[in-house]
């Protein structure tokens, strides 16, 4: 055996024995986030209506967000989806009866709804 490995086994056994003396690891579970209350009117109001089979979303505050979205960039689309979810727009679309494959129009942007 090469001299570099001398005492390695004993060291490993000692460290394992010391680690075994430690108290068990506490596992913390995160608390579920409360659902936002969309019943109150805010500066983030929006409206949804259905015309000719297309769900039209109008939200003046969303125009600023949409200026920053690059539809060809994955992270940008993920951000846009988070904004729609956190603002309650996706939940309102579902409540309005949107189904998979239905067209959703937000100003100049149209996309097929995918749950």
Secondary structure, DSSP 8 states (H G I E B T S, - for coil): --GGGTTHHHHHHHHHHHHHTS---------------TTS--TT--EEEEETTEEEEE-TTHHHHHHT--TT-HHHHHHHHHHHHHTTHHHHHHHTT--TT-EEEETTEEEE---
